[in-house]
Amino acid sequence: MGRFICRQLSKMARRRAKDESLRRFRTEEDASSFVLPELRKHFDVYEEVCTVGPPPENERYRLDAVSICKESGYVLGWEFKRSHLYKKDFVDHLRQAIYYRMAYIDDDRLPQLRGQRPNACIAFPGWDGLHDDGSHCYAGEARGMQLLASHFRVGVVTFPEKREGFSIVIGESAVWHSWQGWTGNAAGVLKEKRPLASQRRHDQILHMIKNTTQ
């Protein structure tokens, strides 16, 4: 009897996990419209920004948005997706953000930034680790993926329970809060202190991100 109940609960969980109504942000536009109005209070925001990847491929990309802090000058790239119900979606989102973080801005609206990389790229929304089969929570794995992505200064947005607003977090460090601005950790995380990882290291981290979900 116990096994039967467990099987039924598992089936119910699978159906619930795949229910599209569980997506807080049903489209990329929903996600961007949630974040961008708040960002515009503190940043100059440009949407659909053209970038070019590193040589020799020089692939063309288009960042969903770039925000430039009016005070510090820090530049953040943004990649928006609908809310994730599947771990593979989150992996793909982080991988895309890593590629865009390594790309150079090449947009006629931003001549002062031409040839520069964003200080960081933020993937929104994040993923809480709820697996698509509904039977297990992969919060630890989701956190591991975020930590690996932070090697390329790719971060996520979090929502503190006791605050109104949101935080930008890269790895273990919160770098910006909507209620107070940049944190004391921001400069150390966002400034170029060493070259980006080599292509070999880059490939290893992407492989690790993928394997974290398996």
C-alpha positions as CSV (number, residue, x, y, z in Angstrom):
1,M,0.0,0.0,0.0
2,G,2.8,2.4,0.9
3,R,4.6,1.8,-2.4
4,F,1.4,2.5,-4.3
5,I,0.9,5.8,-2.5
6,C,4.4,6.8,-3.2
7,R,4.0,6.0,-6.9
8,Q,0.8,8.0,-7.0
9,L,2.4,11.0,-5.2
10,S,5.4,10.8,-7.6
11,K,3.0,10.9,-10.6
12,M,1.2,13.9,-9.2
13,A,4.5,15.6,-8.6
14,R,5.6,15.0,-12.2
15,R,2.3,16.4,-13.5
16,R,2.6,19.4,-11.3
17,A,6.3,20.1,-12.1
18,K,5.5,20.1,-15.8
19,D,2.5,22.4,-15.4
20,E,3.3,25.6,-17.3
21,S,1.2,27.6,-14.8
22,L,4.1,27.1,-12.3
23,R,6.3,29.4,-14.3
24,R,6.4,32.8,-12.5
25,F,7.6,34.4,-15.7
26,R,5.8,32.8,-18.6
27,T,7.9,34.6,-21.3
28,E,11.2,36.3,-21.6
29,E,9.3,39.6,-21.8
30,D,7.7,38.9,-18.4
31,A,11.1,38.4,-16.9
32,S,12.7,41.5,-18.4
33,S,9.7,43.7,-17.5
34,F,10.1,42.6,-13.9
35,V,13.8,43.6,-13.6
36,L,14.3,46.5,-16.0
37,P,12.0,49.1,-14.4
38,E,14.0,48.8,-11.1
39,L,17.3,48.9,-12.9
40,R,16.4,52.1,-14.8
41,K,16.3,53.9,-11.4
42,H,20.1,53.3,-11.0
43,F,21.4,52.4,-14.4
44,D,21.3,53.5,-18.0
45,V,19.7,50.6,-19.7
46,Y,20.0,49.6,-23.4
47,E,18.1,46.6,-24.8
48,E,19.1,44.3,-27.6
49,V,22.8,45.2,-27.5
50,C,25.1,43.9,-30.3
51,T,28.2,42.1,-29.3
52,V,31.0,40.1,-31.0
53,G,32.6,37.0,-29.6
54,P,36.4,36.5,-29.2
55,P,38.6,35.5,-32.2
56,P,39.0,33.4,-34.2
57,E,35.2,32.7,-34.4
58,N,34.1,36.3,-33.9
59,E,30.5,35.2,-33.6
60,R,27.8,37.8,-33.4
61,Y,25.6,37.9,-30.3
62,R,22.8,40.1,-29.1
63,L,22.5,40.7,-25.3
64,D,19.0,41.1,-24.1
65,A,20.1,44.2,-22.2
66,V,23.1,46.1,-20.9
67,S,22.9,48.2,-17.8
68,I,25.5,50.9,-17.1
69,C,25.7,52.2,-13.5
70,K,25.4,56.0,-13.5
71,E,27.8,56.3,-10.6
72,S,30.4,53.6,-10.8
73,G,30.4,52.9,-14.5
74,Y,30.1,49.2,-14.0
75,V,28.6,47.4,-17.0
76,L,26.3,44.4,-16.6
77,G,24.9,42.3,-19.4
78,W,21.5,40.6,-18.9
79,E,20.1,37.5,-20.4
80,F,16.4,36.8,-19.8
81,K,14.5,33.6,-20.0
82,R,11.1,32.3,-18.9
83,S,11.1,30.6,-15.5
84,H,12.9,27.2,-15.6
85,L,11.1,24.0,-14.8
86,Y,13.9,21.8,-16.2
87,K,17.5,21.6,-15.2
88,K,18.6,21.4,-18.8
89,D,17.0,24.8,-19.4
90,F,19.1,26.4,-16.6
91,V,22.3,24.8,-17.9
92,D,21.7,26.2,-21.3
93,H,20.9,29.6,-19.8
94,L,24.2,29.7,-17.9
95,R,26.2,28.5,-20.9
96,Q,24.7,31.3,-23.0
97,A,25.4,33.9,-20.4
98,I,29.1,32.7,-20.2
99,Y,29.5,33.1,-24.0
100,Y,28.0,36.5,-23.8
101,R,30.1,37.5,-20.9
102,M,33.2,36.8,-23.0
103,A,31.9,38.8,-25.9
104,Y,32.8,42.4,-26.7
105,I,30.3,45.2,-27.0
106,D,29.9,46.3,-30.6
107,D,26.9,48.6,-30.7
108,D,26.6,51.9,-32.4
109,R,24.5,53.3,-29.5
110,L,27.5,52.6,-27.1
111,P,30.6,53.8,-28.9
112,Q,32.3,54.5,-25.5
113,L,32.0,50.8,-24.7
114,R,33.0,49.4,-28.1
115,G,35.6,46.6,-27.7
116,Q,34.9,46.2,-24.0
117,R,33.4,43.2,-22.2
118,P,30.6,43.6,-19.6
119,N,32.0,43.4,-16.0
120,A,29.5,40.6,-15.5
121,C,26.6,38.9,-17.1
122,I,23.4,38.2,-15.1
123,A,21.1,35.3,-15.9
124,F,17.5,35.9,-14.9
125,P,15.5,34.1,-13.6
126,G,17.6,31.6,-11.6
127,W,16.5,28.1,-10.8
128,D,15.6,26.7,-7.3
129,G,16.6,23.1,-8.1
130,L,13.1,21.7,-8.6
131,H,13.6,18.8,-10.9
132,D,11.4,18.1,-13.9
133,D,10.4,14.7,-12.5
134,G,9.1,16.3,-9.3
135,S,10.6,13.6,-7.0
136,H,13.8,15.4,-6.0
137,C,15.0,18.9,-5.3
138,Y,18.4,19.6,-6.9
139,A,19.0,22.8,-4.9
140,G,22.6,21.8,-4.2
141,E,23.3,21.1,-7.9
142,A,21.7,24.4,-8.9
143,R,24.0,26.2,-6.4
144,G,27.0,24.3,-7.8
145,M,26.2,25.4,-11.3
146,Q,26.0,29.0,-10.2
147,L,29.3,28.8,-8.4
148,L,31.0,27.3,-11.5
149,A,29.5,30.0,-13.8
150,S,30.8,32.7,-11.4
151,H,34.4,31.8,-12.7
152,F,33.3,33.9,-15.7
153,R,31.5,36.5,-13.6
154,V,28.1,35.2,-14.5
155,G,25.6,35.8,-11.7
156,V,21.9,35.5,-10.8
157,V,19.3,37.5,-9.0
158,T,18.0,36.5,-5.6
159,F,15.1,37.8,-3.5
160,P,15.9,38.2,0.2
161,E,13.0,37.1,2.4
162,K,13.0,40.1,4.7
163,R,13.5,42.8,2.1
164,E,11.6,44.3,-0.8
165,G,13.6,44.2,-3.9
166,F,16.4,42.0,-5.2
167,S,20.1,41.3,-5.1
168,I,22.6,40.5,-7.8
169,V,24.8,37.6,-6.6
170,I,27.9,36.2,-8.3
171,G,29.1,33.0,-6.8
172,E,29.1,33.6,-3.0
173,S,29.1,37.4,-3.2
174,A,26.2,39.8,-3.4
175,V,27.5,42.7,-5.5
176,W,24.4,44.9,-5.7
177,H,21.2,45.3,-3.7
178,S,18.3,47.3,-5.2
179,W,17.8,49.0,-1.8
180,Q,21.4,50.1,-1.2
181,G,23.4,49.8,-4.4
182,W,26.9,48.2,-4.7
183,T,28.3,46.2,-1.8
184,G,31.8,46.2,-0.5
185,N,32.5,43.0,-2.4
186,A,31.6,44.5,-5.8
187,A,34.9,45.9,-6.8
188,G,36.9,42.8,-6.1
189,V,34.4,40.6,-8.0
190,L,33.7,42.8,-11.0
191,K,37.1,44.4,-11.8
192,E,39.5,42.6,-14.1
193,K,42.1,41.3,-11.8
194,R,43.3,38.4,-14.0
195,P,42.7,37.2,-17.6
196,L,39.7,35.2,-18.3
197,A,40.0,31.5,-18.2
198,S,41.8,29.8,-21.0
199,Q,39.8,28.0,-23.7
200,R,40.7,24.7,-22.1
201,R,39.5,25.9,-18.7
202,H,36.4,27.4,-20.3
203,D,35.6,24.0,-21.9
204,Q,36.2,22.2,-18.6
205,I,33.8,24.5,-16.6
206,L,31.1,24.1,-19.2
207,H,31.6,20.4,-19.0
208,M,31.4,20.6,-15.2
209,I,28.2,22.6,-15.4
210,K,26.6,20.0,-17.7
211,N,27.7,17.1,-15.5
212,T,26.4,18.8,-12.3
213,T,22.9,18.1,-13.5
214,Q,23.3,14.4,-14.3
